Every structure is written in structure tokens, then in C-alpha cells.
């Protein structure tokens, strides 16, 4: 896609150039868009998922002997239970009051081996109440109570902007575009290899672009969602307390208007790509961060990056004014110094160049043959493959051949079906 330009920004009162002005002028046809009624309530971290590697302490498994009961762990009471296979883990410890869920024992790693056996999920109110450093210290403490040979294994984050005075237009899907290494056109959207779908739910109240295993953009009615989950009181207290962007209006939040959320969700593999590829402009060294606390100063950079990958256009070649506004004026609300101006943000992609791609295809063929012998289904096989350390090489090899993740899953499913039909249990 050619370079996309912004509209000229003017001061609403003086009509002079103003990089923070709310009056936007399309230089091609001189149409005006006044966004002075848009109120940016708050941009924050909505979810943190911190991953760890290690070996599960033997006494931990006793906590899950009676799923659905309350147990004592790390000086607190927790609800113990099992979780679905789609999570990638077998067990959970949950304390809603703390806003913490521990997912324990990776499905694809043996119990008595060092592996990616722990993921800790943190809710918005826990993130809001603790600085990144204090939150990280708490997460690391819980991890140390679950695992020995402990290693931090990267984090995932969701960044969410709440705003009023703007409603997504009916043609949102048609005007949203994604920059990509390879592209597919689905219902008017150019989608990238890690963005396999766009969808709209309900009465147009939720639109999603991208894949949960990459970078995902969600735009939805946060007021309705908060009501449905009985959390409107909490979020109203946040919106009334915050006034991060709009000056001079202490009562920014209007309870009589809906709040819309623009949310960017970054999978931990994408955070790792940024950690490996982004450079400190002063030292030239990779930022190479693994923990949420270490990455917190870079979240402004991730916010801007995401809004450049997902391009909401006014017309071909020009951003919609609302996209310029929320990209340039918004800062993630955290008590840390932003490293946006000190960092050159890039993603580092490991590729299969440097050895024959036949190695990948030979491995996949043997992998599927073994799965067929063990009567393993395609869905479980694909999840197992994605959890493997060499998954990025396999993914990128097939992406270079024009096959995205969905296509690769169908490819594996087809081979597996052929093996079972042709050879059955004689494999």
C-alpha cells in the first residue's frame, strides 16, 4: 500500500496550524472534520499475561486434587480448578479479589520437565492499583511459589483506549486496512499472515480485525460490555477519575453517552519480536525485554505501531481524522517514563533462510505420520506445533510460499486425513 497521509490539523478557534488541533482539513477536497466533541477518557493496559518457564514444584499438584474447592497458596485463598485445552494449560488458581489467575501445567510439556508451565493473567483493577515494578514483583513471587528453575518467558499485553463523542461508522470494516508482508482480501480488508479474520458481532457493537496469535484490533461498545459483566460501576469510577488527554474539562465523562473502546491485543510472540528488533537510539542495542515491568516504557510505541498497521481511512491515501487523533494524542496511562522517543521500534522475524526449506517440509511430513500413528486429531496437532520453539521458522517458511496459519492448519488436516484413510492403524 502507498504511503497514507494525515489531514491538516487546525486550531478550532483560530484556524491556524496546530499539531494538537481538533479541526481536520482534507487537502484534496478541502472538506472539514471537527472532532472537538471527542473526549479521550483514558488509555491503559487492560490485560497483562506474564509467561514463565520452569519445573513445577511437586507439592503444587496437590492443590488440584479436588477441582472447584478453595485452597491456600502463597498466603492467600484461591479457587482451584481445571481449564479447557484451548488455553494450553490444564489447571488454574484464581483470586478475583486480587485480579490474578495462574494457569499451571502446559498441556504440551511433561510434568517433570522444565517447560513453559505457567502463565499469570492480570485483570485491569490489579494493573491499575500497582505500578509495573510492584506488579512484576508480585507476579514473580507467585511464579517462584509454583516453579523451580524459574525463567521469565515474555509477556502479552492488551492496550485499550476509551472515548466518547465518536461512534464507529457503518462502513468501518470496508475502510479498515492492514499493512502486510503478504495480503489477502476478505470482505474489503487487506489482511496479513497473522490476521486471518475480520468480523462484526451483535448489532455492529463489536468489530475485530486480526488474529489472537498475532496483533488484534477490537472496537466495541465498552458501556454495553461493562453492563453485561456487571462492571460498569468500576469503569465509571475510572473514567471519572482519569483525564489524561483533554485539558480544561474536569468532568470529561458523560454518563448519558456510550463509551467506545479501541483495543490492541499483542500476543507474546509479537512482543518478543519487538524486544529482539527494537533498538535504543542512543546505544544501538536491542531493548531485549522479557517482563511486563521492563516493557512498560515501550507501550506508547506499541500503541502507535498498532494504529499504523491497522489503517482506518477516510478515503484512499488518507487516514480518517479520528485515527490521526488517537494515534498522535494518546499516551498509555502508566506511572513510568515513556521510551517512545528513545527507541526505534521494529519487529525481528526469524526466517528459514540459511538452510533448506526441505528440512521444514520433511519434518512436517514425519510429524504428521507420528500423529496419525497415535491417532491425534488435527486441532491438537496444530496447537502442539504452535507451542514448539521452532514454530516461527515453520510458520515463516510456509508464509513465504503464500500459506497463512489457517492454510497451514488445513494443510496438516488434509495430510493427516490422507494418512489415516490410506494406511489406518498400519502406520
HELIX and SHEET records of a PDB file:
HELIX    1   1 UNK A   58  UNK A   64  5                                   7    
HELIX    2   2 UNK A   85  UNK A   87  5                                   3    
HELIX    3   3 UNK A  124  UNK A  129  1                                   6    
HELIX    4   4 UNK A  132  UNK A  146  1                                  15    
HELIX    5   5 UNK A  172  UNK A  175  1                                   4    
HELIX    6   6 UNK A  222  UNK A  228  1                                   7    
HELIX    7   7 UNK A  232  UNK A  241  1                                  10    
HELIX    8   8 UNK A  268  UNK A  277  1                                  10    
HELIX    9   9 UNK A  292  UNK A  295  1                                   4    
HELIX   10  10 UNK A  296  UNK A  298  5                                   3    
HELIX   11  11 UNK A  299  UNK A  309  1                                  11    
HELIX   12  12 UNK A  321  UNK A  329  1                                   9    
HELIX   13  13 UNK A  340  UNK A  342  5                                   3    
HELIX   14  14 UNK A  358  UNK A  373  1                                  16    
HELIX   15  15 UNK A  378  UNK A  386  1                                   9    
HELIX   16  16 UNK A  391  UNK A  400  1                                  10    
HELIX   17  17 UNK A  405  UNK A  423  1                                  19    
HELIX   18  18 UNK A  424  UNK A  426  5                                   3    
SHEET    1   A 3 UNK A   8  UNK A  10  0                                        
SHEET    2   A 3 UNK A  23  UNK A  25 -1                                        
SHEET    3   A 3 UNK A  32  UNK A  34 -1                                        
SHEET    1   B11 UNK A  70  UNK A  73  0                                        
SHEET    2   B11 UNK A  76  UNK A  82 -1                                        
SHEET    3   B11 UNK A  89  UNK A  95 -1                                        
SHEET    4   B11 UNK A 100  UNK A 106 -1                                        
SHEET    5   B11 UNK A 115  UNK A 122 -1                                        
SHEET    6   B11 UNK A  39  UNK A  56 -1                                        
SHEET    7   B11 UNK A 147  UNK A 164 -1                                        
SHEET    8   B11 UNK A 260  UNK A 266 -1                                        
SHEET    9   B11 UNK A 215  UNK A 221 -1                                        
SHEET   10   B11 UNK A 206  UNK A 210 -1                                        
SHEET   11   B11 UNK A 198  UNK A 201 -1                                        
SHEET    1   C 3 UNK A 176  UNK A 178  0                                        
SHEET    2   C 3 UNK A 310  UNK A 315 -1                                        
SHEET    3   C 3 UNK A 318  UNK A 319 -1                                        
SHEET    1   D 2 UNK A 184  UNK A 186  0                                        
SHEET    2   D 2 UNK A 189  UNK A 191 -1                                        
SHEET    1   E 2 UNK A 279  UNK A 280  0                                        
SHEET    2   E 2 UNK A 343  UNK A 344 -1                                        
END                                                                             
